[in-house]
Amino acid sequence: MKRKQSPDILLLIVTMALLGFGLVMVYSASAIMAMARYGDSFYFLKRQTIYALLGLGAMYICINLNYWKWKKFIKLFFVLNFVFLVAVIIPGVGVTINDATRWINLGFMRFQPSDFTKFALILFTANYLAAQKERILDFFYGIVPLLVILGISFGLIMLQPDLGTAISLAGTIGIMLFAAGAKYRHLLYIAVPGTALMTWFATSEEYRLRRLTTFRDPWSDVSGAGWQIIQSLYGIAGGGLVGVGLGASRQKSGYLPEAQTDFIYAIIVEELGFIGGALVIILFGILVWRGLRTAIKAPDSFGCYLAMGMTVMIALQVIINIGVVTSSMPTTGITLPLISFGGTSLIVTLASIGIVLNVSRYSY
């Protein structure tokens, strides 16, 4: 394979633009709350900047590391994936926030194992699909073994619980199987019981069921489950066409809880209006387009599935996050890639894009 002189420049530029914009919005969304809670309006910006530098370091390594060499780490990452997912549900190890135990406290940051799981399982699945091309047409000998292996990880993720990650990861694996040539009926065999299981999980606990009912009518529980989405909608509605101005959001002043994380898109639209919100979507659209273009032009099936998996995972996270913020989907905790505050998510996302950029160096 002949190496290109440079990776996909447009993909790199869009990634850096979203990352820089994310740093600005993290500060804007968190400054008031950070001052009240920590006495430092730059508290979250400082931490996010550190995460961004670590992520850029990871992306630089991934851009310059031949993607074929990742095959050497698949077994290690696969084992670490299970170690982390089991560790987070051990009492005293996992950190619980808002009835969810999804983090391990490393001191300087909270590590979220499910973000590492996305990276590890996409790498594993890409290698499996590339090695088992012919067997993918056989449901029992090609697809079922993969589902059994992946199903254990999904089960551990659901124990946290982290429905948003499980859905986005399931969607990513499903699209990768489709791209690998799996038969439609085989995908249906997976989708029907999978949807039923997700539905049961979403309705098995009272607080999850309450999220579904408030999704249909947030004002039915104004001070409870509907509060966050109502405040998000107020922010979006208040933004209008051009917004109230950068830093001038009202919802971040105690109305929208933890505005710098999952609901940061509401602050973006409130401060920068419909135009600002649309530009963010356009940038993500360009990122996904260039990622899928790289997958299509990859020199081999492993590079194709790897670039596609990393790109689709980011795309589904964007769709779910914006869908939740705009009340188009039931509330579930998932960050907006490259923009929301969060260490593990940002580092893994930048590393994933780095791999896509490396594949682009060998693309036809």
N, C-alpha and C positions, 0 to 999 in steps of 0.2 A: 504494500500500500504506500503510495506516495504522499508524503506529509505536506499539507498546505503551509504556507508561510504564516498564516494567522487564522485564528478561529473566526466564527461568525461575528463580525464587528457590530452589526445592528443588534443582535441578541445581547452582546456585551454592553452596548450603550444603553439599551432599554433597561437592562438589569441594574446598572449603576444609577440610572435616573430614578427608578422606583425605590432603590435603597436610599438614595439621598433624600428623596421626597418623604420617605418613611421616617427618617431621623427628624426632619422638620415637624412632621405631624405628631410624632411621639412626644416631642417637647410641647407642642401647642396643646395637645390633649391632656397632658399630665402635669403641667407646670403648677397649676393652682392646687391640685390635690397633693402633689409632692411637697409643696411648701407647707401645707397644713399638716401633713403627716410626718415629714422628715426634716422640715426646716430648710429645705434646699430645693428650689424649683427645677434645678438641673439633675435631680437624683436619677430619674428614669432615662434621661438623655445620656448621661454619663455611662450608665450600664449598657444601654442599647448600642452606644458607640463602641464599647469594648466587644460586645457580641458581634458587631458588624466587622470589626478588624479581625477577629478570630475567623469569622465566616469568609472574609476576603482571602485570608491566608489559606483556608481549606479550598476555596474556589481556585486559587492560583495553583495549588498542588494538583487538583483534579484536571485543570486545563492542560497541564504539562505532563501528566501521567497517562501513558497509553491506556486506553480504556480496557484493552485486553488483559492488562495486568491485574484488574480488579477480580478476575477469576481466582487468583491466588488467595484472596481474602474472603471468598464467599462462605466457606465453612466456618471461619473464625467469626465473621459477622453474624452468621446464622446462630451459632452457639451463644454469642454475646446477647443477641436479641432475646432469647429465652431467659438468660440470666437476669437481664434488666427487667423484663416483664414480670418475672416471678418475684424479684427483689422488691418492686414497687408495691406489691400487695401484702408484703410481710409487715405486720404491726411494728411500729417503731422505726421502720426504714422509709416507707412511703410517706409523703406529705399530703395531708388532706385539706382541700380548700373547697368550700361550697358543696359538701357531700361527695366530692370526687377525689380519689387518691391516685393522682397521675404523675407525681413528681418525686424525685429523690434529691434531697438537699446536699449539694456539694460544697456549701459554704459560700463560694464566690458567685454561684448561680444555682438555679433549680434545673436539674436535668429531667427532661420528659422522655421516658423510654419509647413511647409510641411514635415519636418523631424519628428516632433511630430505626424503629421497626419498618417505617415506610421505606427508608433507604435500603435496609438489609433485604427486605422481601422483594422489592422491585429488582434488585441485583440478582437475587436467587431465581426469581421467576424468569427474568430475561435469559439467564444461562440455561435454565431448564427447557424453556421453549425452543431455544436455538439448538440444543442437543437432542431434543425429542421431536423434531419436525414431523416425521411421519406418524408417530404414535399419538399426536394431538388429535388426529381424526378418530381415534378409538377412545370412547368415553371412559371405560373401566381401566384400561391399561395406560392411557395417556393423561387424562384429566383428573381422575379420582385420586391417584397418588399425590398429585400436586395439591388438591383440595384438602386432603387429610393433613398434609404438612402445614399448609397455610391456616387450616382451621384451628389448630392449637393456638397459634398466635392471635387469631381473631377472638377466641374464647378468653384468653388472658386480657386482651384489650377491653372486652366487654365487662370483665370483673372490676375494672377501675372505677366507674364505667366511663367509656369514651366512645359514645355512639357516632359522633361526627367523624373521628378518625377511622372507625370501622367502616362506615359507609363510603368515605372517599377512597380508602384502600381497596375495598371490595369492587368499587366501580373501576378503579385503575387496573386491577387484575383481570376483570371481565373484559375490558377494552383490549388489553394485551393478548388475551386468549382469542378474541375476535380477530385481531391483526395477525395472529399466528395461524389462522385458518380453521379454528374450531367450528364445528357444525352448529347451525342455528338452534336445532332442537337440544343439543347438548348444553348450550348456553341457557336455554329455557329450563332445563332440568336443574340448573344451578340457581337461576333467578327466582323461580317460584318459591321453593322452600326457603331460600335466603331472605326474600321479602317477607314471608310469613314469620320467620324467626325474628327479624328486625321489628316487625309490627308487635309481636308478642313482647319483646324486650321493652319497646317504647311505651307499652301500656301496662306492664307488670308492676310498676311502682307508682304510688299516688302522685309523687312530684313530677314524674315523667308524663303521666296522663294529664296532669294539670297544664303542662306545657302545650300539649296538643289542643286542649280545649281553649286555652288562651290564645293560641295561634289563630283559631277561627274567630275569636272575639276577645282581643286583649283587654278591652274595657270591662269585661266580666269580672276581672280581678285586678283592679287598678293599683292597689297598694301591695299586691303580692306578685304572682308569676307574670302578670302582664306589665308590671312597672317598667322593666328595662326596655321592652319593645315599644311601649308607648312613648317613652322619652326619646328613643331612637327615631321614631316617626315624627315627633315634634321637631327634632333637630333637622331632619331631612326637609320637612315642610317649611321650616323657617329659613332654609338656605336660599330658596327661590332660584333664579337664573344664575346670579353671580356670587351669591353668598353674603354673609354678614361681615366678612373680612378675616384674614388670617389672624388667629389668636383671639378673636372676638366671640367665640362660641359661648352660648349661655348654658347649654346642656352639660358641659364638662364641669360646671361649677356646682357639683354635688347632686345633679339630677340623674345623669347617666353614670352608673357605677363602673369603675375601672375602664374609663373611656379609651385608654391607650391600648387596650388589648383587642378583644373580639369585636367591639363595636366602634372601632376607630373610623370606619367608613362613614358612619353617621356624622362624625365631627368634620370629616373632609367635605361632605356635601353641605353641611350647615355653614362652614366657613368659606368654602370656595364655590358653592352653588352647584347647579346641575352641570355647568360647564366643567368645573373641577372634577366632579364625580365621573363624568363621561370620559374625560381625558385619562383618568386612572384606568378605566375599563379598556380604553383604546390601547394603552401601553401594555396591559396584560394580554390583550388580543394579539398584539405584535409579538410579544414574548412566546405565546403559545404557537402562533403561526411559524415562527422561526424554529422553534423546537421540533414541531411536527415535520417541517421541511427537512431538518437535519436527519430525522428518523427515516424519512422516505428516501433520502439520498445516501444513507449509510452504506458502507461497502460490504457489510455482512449482516446476517440476521441478528446476531448478538448486539451489535451496535444499534440496529434498528429498534429492537425491543427495549433496550436500555434507554435510549433517548426518548422513545415514545412513553415509556413508563414514568420517567422523571417529569416529563412535560405534562402528561395527563394528570398526574397527582397534583401538580401546582394548579392546573386549570380547574379541577374539581374543588379544591380548597377555596379558590376565588369564587366560584359559583355558589358554593354552600355558604360561605361567609357573607357575601353580598345578599344572597337570598334570605338569610336569617335577619340581617340588619334592616332590610326593606320589608320584613314580614311576609316574604314570599315562601318561606319555609319555616317549620317549627324550630324553636330555639335549640341550638346545640353549640357547645363550645369548640370553635375552630378559628384559628387566626387567619388574618389576611396576609398572605406570603409577602415578605420583604418590607411590609409596612407596619404591621402590628408589633407591639412590644413583646419580646419573648426570645430568650437566648437559644435554646435548642432548635426551635423552629427556624430561626434566621440562619443559624450555622448550617443546618441540614439542607435548607433550601438553596443557599449559595453553593454548597458542595455539589448538590444535584445539578444545578445549572452549569457548574464547572465541568461535570462529566459530559453534559450535552454539548458544551463548547469544544470539548476534546474530540468528541465524535465528529463534530463539524470540520475538524482539521483533516479528517480522512475522507470526507464525503465526496461523492462524484459531482 
